[in-house]
Amino acid sequence: MRATRVAISGFSSNTGKTSLVCDLLRLNRGWEAIKVSRGHYRSCGKSADACCVSPLLGEKPLILSDPQDTFVAGKDTGRYWQSGASRVQWLICTSDQLQEGISLALDSVRHEGVFIEGTSFLKYTAVDYSIMVASPAGEIKSSAASMIEKVDAIFLPGPQPDFDVRSSLRERLQKRGADLKDVPVFFSAARLAEEIRQVHRARHGGALNC
């Protein structure tokens, strides 16, 4: 049976997706992680050190899995390793290469479960559990709103706000033409980790390595 797949996407950039992946890796020992970076053949307006992967783009999606390429201090993939990932892949591709790239990366997963950080790949790939990292206020990208129907849980980092979070999220999503429906909202990575363990047990009939 294939590995259990858990997606971690976000309402926008800098919502805390990588931090959540790291927390979940610490709570689910032995799992792998995949970082999805979509690039383009032009400057993105940010510094190369911050995000731009355009120099790495080619005719085919690029998947880096050697620790020499991914165990880099300060990078998201380096943080995965430091959090206990058993293996890390970094998928670098254009939008047109995304479907092929994520398929190749998932096909090479060796362990019982994998966390995938990204959003747009959900258009092409079924996962077993999907988490959207939100913020109490601020931007919701159209790409994130379009994926809300595929989401199983919303996660808000930090302490629980002192207002009706669900109503606020629903109103913000409705402005983007999306419906939150009955998706549960979590404030604890430990609670999410338990949800993931239940999904995994249902698929594999066994316990996780925690």
N, C-alpha and C positions, 0 to 999 in steps of 0.2 A: 504494500500500500504506500502511496506517495506521502511525503511529509505534510504535516498540518501547516497551512499557510495563514498567516495573520498579517493584514495590511495596516499600516499606520500612515494616514494622510493628514492634511491640515486645512483649516479654513483659509490660511494664507501663509506667507513665509514667516519664520521666526515665532511660531506658536508654541514650540517645544516638542516637535516630533522626535528629534534625535534623543532628547533627554528621556522621553517616554520609552523609546526603543531600548535605551541603555538600562532603564529601571526594569523593564520586562525581561531583558537578558539576564540580569542579576537574579531575578525571581524564577526564571525557567532555565536552569543550567543545562548546557549541552546544545542549545538551539543555535541555529545559524542566523545570519543577517544579510540582507541585500539592500544596498543603497542605489536608488535610481536617479540618475542625473540626465535630464534632457538638455541638449545644447543646440546651438545654431551657428551658422557660418558667418557670424558678425559679432562685433562687440556687444555685450549685454549692458554696458554702461556701468558695470561694477568692476572692481579691481580683479585681476586674474587670480590673486590669492584668495579672494572672497568666494567666487563661484564659477567663473567662466571656464568651461571645458572645451571651448571651440577648437583649441589646438590639438585635442585628442580625437576629434571626430574624423571618421573615415567613411569608406563605402559600405562598411558593415558595422553593426553595433560592437562596441568594445567592452569586454568583461574582464576586469582585473580581479584576480583572486589570490595572487601570491602575496604573502604577508609583507614582503619587501615593498610592494606597491600600495598596500592598504593599511598597514600598521604604522600610520604616520601621526605623530603627536599633534593634537589640535584639530585634526580632520575628523569628520563624522565617523568614517570607517575605523580610524584609530580608537575612537571612543567606544565603538562596538567591541573591539578586541579587549580593551581594558575592562569592559563590563562583563566579560566572560563568554563572548561568542565562541563557538567551536570552529566556525569558519565564516569568512566575510567575503562577499562579492560586491564589486562596484560596477554597475552597468552604466555606461556612458553612450548616449545615442541621440539621434535626432528624433523628432516626433514620428517621422516615417519609419524609423527603425525600431520603434518602441515595442511593437507587438512581437517581432522576431527576437529582440533582445531579452525581453522578460521571459519568453518561452525557453530560451537557451539557459538562462540563469536558473530558472526553477527546475529544469530538467537535470541540472547538475547538483542539486541539493542532496547531501549525503546523510543527514541526520534526521531525527524524528520530527523536527519542526523548524520553521523559518519565519522571521519577521522581515517584512518588506516595507521600506520607507519610500513613499511616493504616492502620487494621486492618480495621474492620468493612465497608468497601466491598468487600473481597474476597468477601463473600457474593454480590455481584451482578455482579462484573466479572472477566472473565478477563484475566490479565496474562501476559507472556512470561517473566518471572523474578520470583520473590518472595523477599525477604530478611526474616528475623525477627531483630531485635536483642535479644540476651539479656544477662543478667548472671550472674556466677558463682554467685550465691546470691540469695535474695529471692523476692518475689512473682511469680507467673505468673497473670495475669488469666484468667478463664474464657473471655473473648472471644478472647484470644490462643491459648489451648489449642485452642479449637474450629477455629482456622484452620491448625493445624500441618500438616494433610494437604495444604494448598495451598502449602506453603513449599518452596523449592528450596535455600535456604542459611540457616544460622544464623551470625550475626556477633556476636562478643564484643569490645567495645572494650578497648583497653589491652593490656598484655603478657599472653602466654599463661600461665594459671595452672599451678602445679606439681602438679596433680592430674588425674585422669581426667575431663576436662570432659564428654565424651560420656556417660559413665555417670551423672554428676551430673545432667545435663540430662534424660536419659531417666527417672531416678527422680523428678525433680520433675514432669515432665509426666505420668507414670503416675499420680501422686496427683490429677491433674486429669482423668484418664481419657483421656489422649492418648498417642500413640506416636510417638517421634522417627524411627523406622525408619532409613533410611540417609542422612538429610539431612547433607551435609557441614558442618563447622564451620570458619569462617574467622576469622582474627585480623588480617588485613591488608586495608585498603580497596583497595589496589592490586591484590591478587589477585582481589578481587570485581570490580573494574573490568574486568579481563581476561576473567573469566567472562561479564560482560555484553557485552563486545565480541564474544565468540564467538557468543553468542545473536543479537546484532544482525546479524552477518555472515551467519549461517545464514538469517535472515529476509530480508535486503535484498541479500545478495550483494555487499556493498561494505564499505569501511572506515569507521570512525567518525571524526569530527573530534576529535582529541585534543590 
